[in-house]
Structure formats: structure tokens, C-alpha cells
Amino acid sequence: MHSSIAHTAPLSPGTHAYRLAGLVQRYHVHGSGPVCVAHSGGPGIFYEYLRMPALEEHLTMVYVEPIGTAEDSRLPSHPHGYTRERYSRFLEILINRLGVPKVHLLGHSHGAFVAAHHALHRPERLAGVVLYEGSPVTGPEHAAEAGRMVEEFAAEHSGHPGLPGVLAAFDAMSRISSDEEAEAVAKGVLPSYFADFWGDEARYAPLRDAVQATYISGLDEDLAPDVVNDRAALRDLTLPALVIVGRHDVICGVRWGRELHELIPGSRLLILENSGHLGHVEEPALFADAVRSFVLETTAEADGAA
């Protein structure tokens, strides 16, 4: 079913690739220390935006390149069929290949939905999970809250010359049908994903300019939405969990972070007061300290239990 392309140690620094079910699965290893697997968002945003140099000083960061982003990793049903269950199955194979008893899993944005699903259904190789800008639900309730937060953002920045472009990108989001449109929308909405993009544009514009995206529909092979409602299941999650949310996040904001924290027994919650959707970029030291502490403490607990 799958075979290696390169025969290097699975956690050696650099890019790794192997074939699985006819697709190429890539991942990228940086840093040293306990292993933390990071799953990026979108779906369809290239993983590079999620690089976390401050964490790489303390942890072995394994950045997954989710299937669908590269042309040689696309399903026959592309741009459809990229469900949480499918991402989780590919993630299971990747984690098993790493050759360590247990890893931590960090998911950002859509990646947090994937990480929650994986923690609920395939927890055996996980020492803990970090849900970074996630939510227990998608669908109309989530969309309405995001709409409200975008309206607040618009009111706060009314009169700014960049605002019409951001709102136009949000308006175009539901009509994306190509990689080019997906990338244009990702770059267009990005100022609203920061606590104060325009206040420090010189710092953040390079990230916006570097964003790459593939169009992934969010529908399964039968063109039905892959809707999330983890509220009931999360009450039974037994893995250690850290929830991270930015105070100014318009997409998966504090309401959802608090709810995740309340649903998951014994979870920890970090609210980054000066961040939007990208706290690892906006408040990298606070973000890294929280994740590092969580990983080191729960690694020790997992080792003790073993």
C-alpha cells in the first residue's frame, strides 16, 4: 500500500516523503527534543505559515504537509473528499512511521478540527493534543459567530483603506473554485487574522505575501459537507489537552476556545491577549512557552505511565 521514496531516518532534519494509497505524503522535521506533530489549517493552506522557530529550539517539530496541497498528493476526487477522517487516517500512518512510542499533536485552525478528531478516534500514540484556534462545531452556528466577529473587525477599522479589500475577500470565500482564487482569498482576509496587522504591517506583510493555497472544497466525495459537532464526544476525551486561542481571532475566537476548554476534562486554556488567529507569529514567546511546558510535563507523565 505504501513504500518509502527516501530511506532516511524518519526524524532526521529536513523533508521526508513516502507513497501511500497512490499519493505522496510529505512532512518536514525541524528542531530537537520531544516530538510534536503539527497539522496546518485551511484546509488547503500550505504548511509553511505554521513554522514555529521558538518551539524548534525545544521540540522536534514534525510539520505535516496535508494531502491535497501538492499536486502529487491529490485524491482522485480532488478538490472533494478531504474529510477529517481521511486526514486522520493519513496522520495515523505518519505518526506510526516516526518510530517513537508517543507524540504530541498540535492542530491549527482546520488542523485543530483534524487533531480533535484524531485524539477522539486514534489516541493510542498520542501523549497529548494542542487545539490551537479550533472549535467544537462548524456549520451555521460557527458561521454566524464568525460573521459577527468580522463585523466587529470592520467597525473597529472603518475608514481604513485596506478594509474594503478584506471584506471583498470574505465575500468571495464562498465562491472559490480554483487554486488561484483560494490563494487570493487567503491573502485578502489575512489582515483580519491578526490583532493589529496594519499597526505592524512591515512585520506581518511578508507572511501574507508568502501564503500559498490549494482549493479544497470541504465536501466529501458525495459532495456533502464534512460538518463538525464534537460537543458530546469531547466530554469523554481522556488525553491531556491544551487549548490556545487569540483574544482577537475572528474565525475561531474566544467563545469557541472557552467551550473546548469547558468540554474537555482537565484541559488547559491559554488566551493570547494580543493575538488574532496566528498567535505563534504575534506572540511567539508566550505561545512557545505554553506549548513547551505542556509537552514536557505531559511527556513525563506519559513516560511515567508507561
Disulfide bonds with the S-S distance in Angstrom:
none
